[in-house]
Amino acid sequence: MIPADQSSARRPTHVLARMEPLAGHEDQVEMLLREYAVHVRSSPGTLEFRVFRERREEGSLVVLETYRDDEAFAQHLADESGRAFNAELASHVSGGESAVTLLDVVDA
């Protein structure tokens, strides 16, 4: 458990990214995520990058990501591979992007 006095920059950064592939694009989105996951998982500061299919929202995909800290997450966001992934993803998902939510642990 992380002490309460530790700054958020020193705690792991947790991210949930949800995307809804356009009809007929499900396989393409899964392929893009599998390829991108290999890169992200090998990046310094990445602790977890897991892709899930939602049970209730058939076709929707969720990515749970954990980075060492805010700095590692910032490096992830600045990575050229991420920009290329998001540019490719845009034409395959509803709204042209994933919905990203930053999370804080409530119960460790």
C-alpha positions in Angstrom: 0.0 0.0 0.0 1.2 3.5 -0.8 1.5 5.9 2.1 -1.0 8.7 2.2 1.7 11.4 2.1 3.2 10.1 -1.1 2.5 12.5 -4.1 0.5 11.2 -7.0 3.6 11.5 -9.2 5.1 8.6 -7.2 2.0 6.3 -7.2 1.1 4.0 -10.0 -1.1 5.7 -12.6 -4.2 3.5 -13.6 -6.0 4.1 -16.8 -9.2 2.6 -18.3 -9.7 3.0 -22.0 -13.0 1.9 -23.5 -13.8 1.7 -27.3 -16.6 0.6 -29.4 -15.6 -0.8 -32.8 -17.7 0.2 -35.7 -19.8 -2.6 -37.1 -17.6 -4.9 -39.2 -14.4 -3.4 -37.7 -14.1 -5.6 -34.5 -11.4 -7.9 -35.9 -9.3 -4.9 -37.1 -9.6 -3.1 -33.7 -8.5 -6.3 -31.9 -5.6 -6.8 -34.3 -4.5 -3.1 -33.8 -4.7 -3.6 -30.0 -2.7 -6.8 -30.0 0.1 -5.2 -32.1 0.1 -2.1 -30.0 0.1 -4.1 -26.7 3.4 -5.7 -27.6 5.0 -2.2 -27.9 3.4 -0.8 -24.7 4.2 -3.8 -22.6 7.9 -3.5 -23.5 8.0 0.3 -22.8 9.8 1.4 -19.6 7.3 2.3 -16.9 4.5 0.1 -18.1 3.3 -2.2 -15.4 0.2 -3.6 -17.1 -1.6 -3.3 -20.4 -4.5 -5.8 -20.6 -7.3 -5.9 -23.2 -10.8 -7.2 -22.4 -14.1 -7.6 -24.3 -17.1 -6.4 -22.4 -19.7 -9.0 -21.6 -22.7 -6.7 -21.5 -21.8 -4.4 -24.4 -21.0 -7.0 -27.1 -18.1 -5.8 -29.3 -16.9 -3.1 -26.9 -13.3 -3.4 -25.7 -11.7 -2.2 -22.5 -8.0 -1.7 -21.9 -6.7 -1.6 -18.3 -3.3 0.1 -18.1 -1.0 0.7 -15.2 2.1 2.8 -15.4 4.8 3.3 -12.8 3.8 6.9 -12.1 2.5 10.0 -13.8 5.8 10.6 -15.5 5.8 7.1 -17.1 2.2 7.7 -18.2 3.2 11.1 -19.7 6.0 9.3 -21.6 3.5 6.8 -22.9 1.2 9.6 -24.1 4.2 11.3 -25.9 5.3 8.2 -27.7 5.1 8.4 -31.5 3.8 4.8 -31.6 0.8 5.8 -29.5 0.0 8.7 -31.8 0.2 6.4 -34.8 -2.0 3.8 -33.1 -4.7 6.4 -32.2 -4.6 7.8 -35.8 -5.2 4.3 -37.2 -7.8 3.5 -34.5 -9.9 6.6 -35.3 -11.4 5.2 -38.5 -12.5 1.9 -36.7 -14.2 3.0 -33.5 -17.3 5.0 -32.6 -16.5 8.6 -32.0 -13.1 8.3 -33.6 -11.3 7.6 -30.3 -11.3 5.6 -27.1 -12.9 7.1 -23.9 -10.0 7.4 -21.4 -10.6 7.5 -17.6 -7.8 8.0 -15.0 -8.5 5.9 -11.9 -7.5 6.1 -8.3 -7.3 3.0 -6.1 -10.0 3.1 -3.4 -9.3 -0.3 -1.7 -5.9 -1.9 -2.2 
